[in-house]
């Protein structure tokens, strides 16, 4: 079986805001997104918490890995994971 080659790698920063109307809490993650040329789920995002922990909002896990078949599906899964912990994407 051939070994999968990395086609693309990107390092990004993802910011998320806590979804309570009166809360002003944010968390940030360093994301390493990798796309490979083989496999059922060739797109992978490794999230690592970066920054101070939130004061009153619940803290999502420090590290998490998400895999998907496409980049669009990957960002849908990241959004679902953030919403599970009470956060949503926040543009910088």
N, C-alpha and C positions, 0 to 999 in steps of 0.2 A: 504494500500500500504506500503510495507516495506521500511525502511529508508536505504539509500545507505551508505555503509561502505567505509572508506578510506583504500585502499590496499597499496598505496605507496605515499610517499611525499618526494620531493627533493628540496633543495635550491641550486640554481646555479647562476652564474654570466654570462650574455651574453654581449659580446662586439660587436659593430657594427661600421663600417668605412663608412664615406661619400663617395659616388661613383663618385667623380670628380677627374680626373687624377692628378691635381696639389694641391688638398686639402689634408690636413693631419688632418682631424677632426674625432673624435671618440666620441661615447656615450656608456654608460654602463647601464645595467639594472640588478637589482636583480630579479631573476625569481623563483617563487615557483610553482613547477609542482606537481599536485595532480592527482592520478588515483583512481577512485571509482569503485565499482563492479556493479553498476546499471546505467541505463540511456542511452539515445541516444548518448550523447557526454560525456563519462565518464572521459576524460582527459582534465585537465584545467591548464592553465599557467597564473599566475598573475604577470605581469611585473610592476616594480616600478623603476623609474629613479634613478640612483645612480652616483653621480659625478658632476663635473663642466659642465655647459652647453657649447655647441660648440660656438666658436667665430664667425664664419661667416656662417656656414651651418645652415639650418633650424632645429629647435628643434622639434622632435616628441613629442607626448603627454607624460606627466609625469607618468601616470598610465594607464594600459590597461589590459583587461582580454580576453583571447582567449580560446575557447573550441573546442574539436575535438573528433573524434571517436577512433583514434589511435595516438600513439606517433609520428609516421612518418608524419601523416597528420598535427599534431600540429606544428611540426617544419617547414613544408611547409607553413602553415598559418603565422607563425611568420616571415619567410623569405619574404613572400608576403607583410606583413604589413610593414616591414622595407624598402623594395624596394619602396613602395608607398610614403614613406617619404624621399627617396633618399639614403638609407643606405643598407649595406649588412653585413652578418656575418663576423666577423674577429676572427681568432683563437688567443688565448692568448699565 
